[in-house]
Amino acid sequence: MNADPRPLIFFGTTSLDLCISVERLPRPGQLVLGTFAHHAGGKGANQAVAAASLGVTTLFCTRLSADSAGEFLRRSLEAKGVIVHSIETAESEKNDAAVVAVDASGSNFIIMDRGANGNIPIESLHLALLRIPQGAIVVIEMGLPLPAIEYLFSQKQQCGFELVFNPAPVKEGLSRRAWQAVDIVTANETEASQLTGIGVHDVETAAWAGKVLLEMGPRAVVITLGSKGAYYCDAREAFMTPAFPVVAIDTTGAGDAFNGGLAASIAQGLPIQKAMVCASAVAAHFLTCRGAQVAMPTAAAVNDFLNLVHPSIF
């Protein structure tokens, strides 16, 4: 790996996750007993923590409330080594929050209450972009408002960064010009299905959806397929990397673990095939723990895992 990693910056959302572990998810009208905990979450924040936990210098740009929830989320990011000086404080707004229920098999449902993340001003994005050095890797997720995403994408050429886009949660309205700014789009099978209209469930359908996504403008496509692995394609090559078999305790945030691991691996100079294997290892290790940011593995833990199950990766 590169001894001098490229700068890595995430733009995305944060939330206070109110998590309930249950034996099985309730049916409508049914009461079930569970165990409650609260964790720092949010798609962008989870991805930034995943990268920082791997030892890569990571800057995160978001918007937090000025209350105790916002302070808790900020401290959680700092504790994981994320650089937070580009986080804006929203004085009179609440923070995003999510109710997450997870059953014994690791399946979950999530209900989100949007707050400060939905009102991020272009001015604060502009100030954050001024801090980005040439050659940086910028990771953006679709939880941000569309005008913010369009603006960030429009600045790619001028700022000289490589753009990784996680289109989750999927929403309509992103322009063709914005899609053409993307270097790597990373979607799970559900998101790829929503974006392309193709029911993605295996390697063949992922390959079909990958071609459609490339036609939308990105230079490369990654589609994660859960236990089946992850598919990659660009104009020159296509390949599949297998998933690592583990017993999943909690799947909430596994995609964020993969995305943060992928961006960190690319920043460290790994070629894309090895980067995807490492990202899959980060996600697999993550699945064996509860919580989101608290479960992101360290580089040492991932290396031990890879040496056990994939000793030839390096």
Secondary structure, DSSP 4 states (H G I P E B T S, - for coil): --SSPPPEEEE---EEEEEEEESSPPPTT----EEEEEEEE-HHHHHHHHHHHTT--EEEE-EEESSHHHHHHHHHHHHTT-B-TTPEEETT-PPPEEEEEE-TTS-EEEEEE--GGGG--HHHHHHHHTTPPTT-EEEEETTS-HHHHHHHHHTHHHHT-EEEEE--S--S---HHHHHT-SEEEEEHHHHHHHHS----SHHHHHHHHHHHHHHS-SEEEEE-GGG-EEEEESS-EEEEPPPP---S--TTHHHHHHHHHHHHHHTT--HHHHHHHHHHHHHHHHTSSSSGGGPPPHHHHHHHHHHH-TT--
